[in-house]
């Protein structure tokens, strides 16, 4: 992943999740207040990579700034947004 970002010239930060001294993912880590996001995308190794408190900071950040998240090593399942086969889907518009 980082090799492709390097080839494209995309700046990025790597947070080594297993490192005990890594920065904690908080609202302040992700954005400068309410007007400027520090990141345009989030790449996670899987859907359960962060503790609950850090996921709780990440979700509103992604929603507020329209930031997308990719979970690299997972499968399409109901826990990460794919409906179960045969499950009803809403077609109502808002």
Order of alpha helices (4+ residues) and beta strands (2+ residues): alpha-alpha-beta-beta-beta-alpha-beta
